[in-house]
Amino acid sequence: MGYACPVCDDPQVDARHLANHLAFTAILGDDDHEAWLDDHVPEWAEEGEAELAERVREFADEDEYPQVFEDTTGERPDRDGGRSGELFESEGHGHDHGQAGHAHDQELPPQADMEMDEDTQAVIEEARELTKEMLAEDEDDEAEN
């Protein structure tokens, strides 16, 4: 099971992935995704991942997809480019993100070498900080359970 993005129909494994797909695509400058969020989930930028996931779930079509989602197989296919959301992965691939010389630090996606204006750089930095906060909250939640 999964959810189809209500804007571009890209399949997402769950509501959390759908929320991240919509928000990151909007933040990175896709006007269609941003407009959809503005229309359907006002003040979406102020919400956390869990809250946004709950709100976007009601607008997405739930469906069974014939393909296997990469993050459920434990394997990563060889590809020339990254896949959607790869920059923001945090769990499920068996290594520490805080480790010095971490592989993700050296393997930048194709978009990483493009020129960015100051506004884009600021948005990317804000996304990084929010991601760090979210990961810290997830670790705190796991420690409590």
Secondary structure as the mmCIF struct_conf table of DSSP 4:
data_model
#
loop_
_struct_conf.conf_type_id
_struct_conf.id
_struct_conf.beg_label_comp_id
_struct_conf.beg_label_asym_id
_struct_conf.beg_label_seq_id
_struct_conf.end_label_comp_id
_struct_conf.end_label_asym_id
_struct_conf.end_label_seq_id
STRN STRN1 GLY A 2 ALA A 4
TURN_TY1_P TURN_TY1_P1 PRO A 6 CYS A 8
STRN STRN2 PRO A 11 GLN A 12
BEND BEND1 VAL A 13 ASP A 14
HELX_RH_AL_P HELX_RH_AL_P1 ALA A 15 ILE A 27
TURN_TY1_P TURN_TY1_P2 LEU A 28 GLY A 29
HELX_RH_AL_P HELX_RH_AL_P2 ASP A 31 HIS A 40
BEND BEND2 VAL A 41 VAL A 41
TURN_TY1_P TURN_TY1_P3 PRO A 42 GLU A 43
HELX_RH_3T_P HELX_RH_3T_P1 TRP A 44 GLU A 46
BEND BEND3 GLU A 47 GLU A 47
HELX_RH_AL_P HELX_RH_AL_P3 GLU A 49 ARG A 57
TURN_TY1_P TURN_TY1_P4 GLU A 58 PHE A 59
BEND BEND4 ALA A 60 ALA A 60
STRN STRN3 ASP A 61 ASP A 63
BEND BEND5 PRO A 66 GLN A 67
HELX_LH_PP_P HELX_LH_PP_P1 VAL A 68 PHE A 69
HELX_RH_3T_P HELX_RH_3T_P2 GLU A 70 THR A 72
TURN_TY1_P TURN_TY1_P5 THR A 73 THR A 73
BEND BEND6 GLY A 74 GLY A 74
BEND BEND7 ASP A 80 GLY A 81
TURN_TY1_P TURN_TY1_P6 SER A 84 GLY A 85
HELX_RH_3T_P HELX_RH_3T_P3 GLU A 86 PHE A 88
BEND BEND8 GLU A 91 HIS A 95
TURN_TY1_P TURN_TY1_P7 HIS A 97 GLY A 98
BEND BEND9 GLN A 99 GLN A 99
TURN_TY1_P TURN_TY1_P8 ALA A 100 GLY A 101
HELX_RH_AL_P HELX_RH_AL_P4 ALA A 103 GLN A 106
HELX_RH_3T_P HELX_RH_3T_P4 PRO A 110 ASP A 113
BEND BEND10 MET A 114 MET A 114
HELX_RH_AL_P HELX_RH_AL_P5 GLU A 118 GLU A 144
#
